[in-house]
Amino acid sequence: MAKATPFIPINIAVMTVSDTRSEATDTSGKLLCDRIRTAGHTLAEKIIVPDNLYQIRAVISRWIADEAIQALITTGGTGVTGRDGTPEAIQPLLDKEIQGFGELFRMISYQEIKTSTLQSRAFSGVANGTYIFCLPGSTGACRTGWDALIQDQLDSRHSPCNLVELMPRLRE
């Protein structure tokens, strides 16, 4: 009989990128925080940052330098308008991009929003041993990203493999 794999809670930070949202109106950030806690993980920090490349990069840099934070999720700023700069802020910080994340996110989103998913530049990667997931700003996109992709990959019990089991090897 196979030995059951234990659940390993991790510390996850959440950033909402927006010029207009406040804690009262940030439904996407709230959804992610609720999902993180419900899954049994610890919410390390939650912040709203304006659509400003340098402010986004400053917070992300602080989080990836903090060994207590093992993953982070951003919501917002992944579109194609002039103010959408989350990819430009974060991608230069990545050691490795997890290309399948964005591809799968858009494939799953297509079932819900059809060709509008091409406007999403959702992506994921690893920086200094920290997983980074960048989602669009809509609450629906955050629900899709967490429920269909992130939740299982941040669950040590998910088979046949998951990102948590790779954490000890990320800084090799």
C-alpha positions in Angstrom: 0.0 0.0 0.0 1.3 3.4 -1.0 2.2 5.8 1.8 -0.1 8.9 1.9 1.8 12.2 1.1 1.2 14.8 3.8 -0.1 18.3 3.0 2.7 20.9 3.2 1.4 24.4 3.8 3.4 27.2 2.2 3.6 30.9 2.7 2.0 32.8 -0.2 1.9 36.6 -0.8 -0.7 38.4 -3.0 -0.3 41.6 -5.0 -3.2 43.4 -6.7 -1.9 45.7 -9.4 -4.3 48.6 -9.9 -4.6 52.3 -10.0 -8.3 52.2 -9.0 -8.9 49.4 -6.5 -8.9 49.7 -2.7 -9.1 47.0 -0.1 -12.9 47.5 -0.1 -13.2 47.0 -3.9 -10.4 44.4 -4.5 -12.6 41.4 -5.2 -9.8 39.6 -7.1 -7.3 39.9 -4.3 -9.9 38.9 -1.7 -10.8 35.8 -3.7 -7.1 34.7 -3.9 -6.6 35.3 -0.2 -9.7 33.3 0.7 -8.6 30.5 -1.6 -5.1 30.4 -0.1 -6.4 30.2 3.4 -9.1 27.6 2.6 -6.5 25.4 0.9 -4.5 25.4 4.2 -1.7 27.7 3.2 -0.6 30.9 5.0 -1.2 34.3 3.6 2.2 35.9 4.0 1.2 39.4 2.9 -1.4 41.2 0.8 -0.8 44.5 -0.9 -2.3 46.8 -3.6 0.3 48.4 -5.8 -0.4 51.0 -8.6 0.3 50.1 -12.3 3.9 51.3 -12.0 6.7 49.1 -13.2 9.1 50.2 -10.5 6.7 49.9 -7.6 5.6 46.5 -8.7 9.3 45.4 -9.2 10.3 46.8 -5.7 7.6 44.7 -3.9 8.3 41.6 -5.9 12.0 41.9 -5.3 11.4 42.2 -1.6 9.2 39.1 -1.6 11.6 37.0 -3.6 14.5 38.0 -1.3 12.4 36.9 1.7 13.1 33.2 2.3 9.9 32.9 4.3 7.8 33.6 1.2 7.6 30.5 -1.1 5.1 31.7 -3.7 3.4 34.8 -4.8 0.4 35.6 -6.9 -0.3 38.9 -8.7 -3.6 39.9 -10.2 -3.9 42.7 -12.7 -1.7 44.5 -15.2 -1.4 41.6 -17.6 -3.4 43.1 -20.5 -2.3 45.0 -23.5 -3.1 48.6 -22.6 -0.5 51.3 -22.0 -0.8 50.9 -18.2 -0.5 47.1 -18.2 3.1 46.5 -17.2 3.1 43.5 -14.8 5.0 41.2 -17.3 7.6 43.9 -18.0 8.1 44.6 -14.3 8.4 40.9 -13.3 9.9 38.9 -16.2 13.4 40.5 -15.9 13.5 39.2 -12.3 12.8 35.5 -13.3 15.4 32.8 -13.2 13.1 30.6 -15.2 9.7 31.1 -16.9 7.1 28.3 -16.6 5.8 28.7 -20.1 3.1 26.0 -19.7 1.3 28.1 -17.1 0.3 30.9 -19.5 -0.5 28.4 -22.3 -2.8 26.3 -20.0 -4.4 29.4 -18.5 -5.4 30.7 -21.9 -6.6 27.3 -23.0 -8.8 26.9 -20.0 -10.0 30.6 -20.2 -11.0 30.0 -23.8 -13.7 27.7 -22.6 -15.2 30.6 -20.6 -14.4 33.8 -22.6 -13.5 32.5 -26.1 -11.1 34.6 -28.1 -11.0 37.3 -25.5 -8.4 35.2 -23.7 -5.8 36.3 -26.3 -5.7 39.7 -24.5 -4.2 37.9 -21.4 -0.5 37.9 -20.8 -0.8 35.6 -17.8 2.5 33.9 -17.0 4.5 32.2 -14.2 8.1 31.6 -13.3 10.6 31.0 -10.5 12.9 33.7 -9.0 15.3 32.9 -6.2 13.4 29.8 -5.3 10.1 31.5 -5.2 7.2 30.6 -7.5 5.5 33.6 -9.1 2.1 33.4 -10.8 0.7 36.5 -12.6 -3.0 36.5 -13.4 -5.3 39.0 -15.1 -7.2 41.4 -12.8 -10.7 40.0 -13.2 -12.2 38.0 -10.4 -13.2 35.3 -12.9 -9.6 35.0 -14.1 -8.3 34.7 -10.6 -10.9 32.0 -9.9 -9.8 30.1 -13.0 -6.1 30.5 -12.3 -6.4 29.3 -8.7 -9.0 26.6 -9.1 -7.8 25.1 -12.4 -4.0 25.5 -12.1 -2.4 26.9 -9.0 -4.3 25.1 -6.3 -3.2 21.6 -7.5 0.4 22.6 -8.2 0.8 24.1 -4.7 -0.7 21.0 -3.1 2.0 18.5 -2.1 -0.5 15.7 -2.3 -1.3 16.3 -6.0 -0.2 13.4 -8.3 1.7 12.5 -10.3 3.7 15.6 -9.5 3.5 19.2 -8.2 5.6 22.3 -7.7 5.8 21.9 -3.9 7.8 18.7 -4.1 10.4 20.6 -6.3 10.9 23.4 -3.8 13.9 21.9 -2.1 15.7 21.8 -5.5 14.9 25.2 -6.8 18.1 26.8 -5.7 20.4 24.0 -7.0 
